[in-house]
Amino acid sequence: MKKLFLTGAVSLLIISCSKKENSEIQPSSDASTPIATNVSGQSLVEASDCMACHNAEERLIGPSYKEIAAKYSEKDIEILASKIIEGGSGVWGSVPMQPHPQISKEDAKKMVEYILKQKK
């Protein structure tokens, strides 16, 4: 039963956290795309697939934004932005976070700043 649950959870994670075909997030470093300098971290998070695995208040597949904000600080923005882009595993359990290479470093930092503002 436990094996069946884990297999289902991993399948759901892979499907829900995979790269969207028509991603609303455009890399801000792409010279052919107009750069929206006033795009908020919250709007970037909401436009991405983050909400499929994360929630502001409670743990879903991944940790809640409040849990992340409680564990990390402003000095971790660079590391967390890299984790959004490159993916990661092992910090919050056995289910890995899928990489999001379509998100620019600048946008990932804005997303992290928004998440860190969710402190309890």
PAMIDREN-96201 format. One record per residue (C-alpha): x, y, z. Coordinates in Angstrom, 2 decimals, padded with zeros to 5 digits, m for minus. Example, Ala and Ser with C-alpha at 12.3 -4.5 7.8 and 13.67 -1.06 7.14 Angstrom:
<atoms>
+---------+---------+---------+
!      c1 !      c2 !      c3 !
+---------+---------+---------+
!  012.30 ! m004.50 !  007.80 !
!  013.67 ! m001.06 !  007.14 !
+---------+---------+---------+
</atoms>
This chain:
<atoms>
+---------+---------+---------+
!      c1 !      c2 !      c3 !
+---------+---------+---------+
!  000.00 !  000.00 !  000.00 !
!  002.82 !  002.40 !  000.94 !
!  004.60 !  001.60 ! m002.34 !
!  001.40 !  002.29 ! m004.31 !
!  000.96 !  005.66 ! m002.57 !
!  004.58 !  006.67 ! m003.18 !
!  004.36 !  005.67 ! m006.86 !
!  001.17 !  007.70 ! m007.25 !
!  002.65 !  010.72 ! m005.49 !
!  005.79 !  010.66 ! m007.64 !
!  003.69 !  010.30 ! m010.80 !
!  001.54 !  013.25 ! m009.76 !
!  004.63 !  015.31 ! m009.01 !
!  006.19 !  014.57 ! m012.39 !
!  002.99 !  015.44 ! m014.23 !
!  002.09 !  018.55 ! m012.25 !
!  005.59 !  020.01 ! m011.97 !
!  006.70 !  019.40 ! m015.54 !
!  007.40 !  022.31 ! m017.86 !
!  004.20 !  023.83 ! m019.23 !
!  003.97 !  023.96 ! m023.01 !
!  002.72 !  027.53 ! m022.97 !
!  004.46 !  028.79 ! m019.87 !
!  003.28 !  032.21 ! m018.80 !
!  006.71 !  033.00 ! m017.36 !
!  009.08 !  034.36 ! m019.92 !
!  012.78 !  034.57 ! m019.11 !
!  013.50 !  038.23 ! m018.48 !
!  016.96 !  037.92 ! m020.00 !
!  015.61 !  037.11 ! m023.49 !
!  016.37 !  040.13 ! m025.66 !
!  013.45 !  039.38 ! m028.01 !
!  010.91 !  039.48 ! m025.17 !
!  009.94 !  042.82 ! m023.64 !
!  011.18 !  042.96 ! m020.06 !
!  008.54 !  043.76 ! m017.46 !
!  010.61 !  045.18 ! m014.65 !
!  007.66 !  045.67 ! m012.31 !
!  006.47 !  042.05 ! m012.30 !
!  006.03 !  040.96 ! m008.70 !
!  007.31 !  037.76 ! m007.18 !
!  003.74 !  036.85 ! m006.27 !
!  002.54 !  037.16 ! m009.87 !
!  005.51 !  035.09 ! m011.07 !
!  004.68 !  032.35 ! m008.54 !
!  000.99 !  032.42 ! m009.47 !
!  001.79 !  032.24 ! m013.20 !
!  004.09 !  029.24 ! m012.74 !
!  003.34 !  025.63 ! m011.82 !
!  004.53 !  026.21 ! m008.21 !
!  001.03 !  026.09 ! m006.77 !
!  000.62 !  022.49 ! m007.97 !
!  003.10 !  021.38 ! m005.29 !
!  003.23 !  024.31 ! m002.82 !
!  000.71 !  026.34 ! m000.85 !
!  001.18 !  029.46 !  001.24 !
! m000.27 !  027.97 !  004.41 !
!  000.05 !  024.17 !  004.39 !
!  002.27 !  021.42 !  003.04 !
!  001.12 !  019.75 ! m000.19 !
!  003.63 !  017.70 ! m002.17 !
!  006.30 !  020.20 ! m001.17 !
!  006.63 !  022.48 !  001.85 !
!  004.36 !  025.49 !  002.38 !
!  005.77 !  028.94 !  001.71 !
!  005.53 !  029.65 !  005.45 !
!  007.68 !  026.58 !  006.21 !
!  010.26 !  027.70 !  003.64 !
!  010.25 !  031.25 !  005.03 !
!  010.74 !  029.93 !  008.57 !
!  013.75 !  027.84 !  007.53 !
!  015.56 !  030.34 !  005.27 !
!  016.48 !  034.02 !  005.36 !
!  017.41 !  036.83 !  002.97 !
!  020.99 !  035.51 !  002.79 !
!  019.65 !  032.34 !  001.11 !
!  017.98 !  034.08 ! m001.86 !
!  020.73 !  033.13 ! m004.32 !
!  020.71 !  029.45 ! m003.25 !
!  016.91 !  029.17 ! m003.32 !
!  016.69 !  030.88 ! m006.72 !
!  019.15 !  028.29 ! m008.05 !
!  017.02 !  025.50 ! m006.57 !
!  013.95 !  026.81 ! m008.42 !
!  015.86 !  026.78 ! m011.70 !
!  017.90 !  023.58 ! m011.20 !
!  015.52 !  021.57 ! m008.99 !
!  016.48 !  019.91 ! m005.76 !
!  015.86 !  017.02 ! m003.39 !
!  016.47 !  015.75 !  000.10 !
!  015.87 !  018.91 !  002.12 !
!  012.11 !  018.46 !  002.59 !
!  011.76 !  014.72 !  002.03 !
!  012.23 !  012.17 ! m000.69 !
!  010.10 !  013.78 ! m003.42 !
!  012.36 !  015.91 ! m005.65 !
!  011.42 !  019.35 ! m006.94 !
!  011.59 !  019.41 ! m010.70 !
!  013.87 !  021.97 ! m012.37 !
!  012.39 !  025.08 ! m013.98 !
!  015.07 !  026.16 ! m016.50 !
!  012.58 !  028.45 ! m018.27 !
!  012.65 !  030.82 ! m015.27 !
!  015.40 !  033.44 ! m015.31 !
!  017.65 !  033.96 ! m012.28 !
!  016.21 !  037.45 ! m011.80 !
!  012.63 !  036.16 ! m011.79 !
!  013.54 !  033.25 ! m009.49 !
!  015.00 !  035.75 ! m007.00 !
!  011.76 !  037.77 ! m007.08 !
!  009.84 !  034.56 ! m006.42 !
!  012.09 !  033.70 ! m003.46 !
!  011.73 !  037.21 ! m002.03 !
!  007.95 !  036.82 ! m002.17 !
!  008.11 !  033.38 ! m000.51 !
!  010.39 !  034.65 !  002.27 !
!  007.86 !  037.38 !  003.07 !
!  005.44 !  034.63 !  004.15 !
!  007.09 !  034.23 !  007.58 !
!  004.68 !  033.17 !  010.31 !
+---------+---------+---------+
</atoms>
